[in-house]
Amino acid sequence: MSPHTSLHDDLTAAQRCLDELTRTVDRLERTLGSGLEVRRVRSDAEHLRESLSLLRAASPAAGAPGPAHPEMVTIPDKPYDHGLWSDVDDEGVGAKDRHAP
């Protein structure tokens, strides 16, 4: 991204290109019919639209600065309550009071 464009500008430009692609696919469909190849291009364009929508949703809000550092999560040093794990199986081993046949 160049220093003169913002993320919002880039997403908007991508949306405009995608809109133009959709209009072009519509014209192609009117000319060529709705054969397999045209349906595949239309499906690909729809997937691009969905992906762009997800990218927009995952992007930081326009003008809002992102966090300088990820949020730190403190994990306590005290031991976990062993009662939380009393009825669980050890992965790959099974429960401690049962034996393999």
C-alpha positions, 0 to 999 in steps of 0.5 A: 500500500502506498503512503498516499492511499489508505486501507479504506481507499484500497478496499473501495478500489477493489470493490469498484473493480469487482463491481465492474467484473460483475457487470462484464460477466453479465454482458458475457452471459447475455452474449454467450448464454449461461454455459458452464464456463460463464457459470464458473466465472460468475461463481468465482466473482461471487467468491471474490465478493464474499472474500472481499466482504470478509477482508473488509470486516476483518480490517481495522476501522477506517482511521482507527489506529490498530494496537501498537502491541498485542494485548498481553494475557497474564497467566497465574503461577498458581496451580490449576484446580485439579477438580476441573480435570477429575473426570477427563481422559488423557488424550491418547491414554484414556481414563486412569482407572480403565485399561485397554483390552 
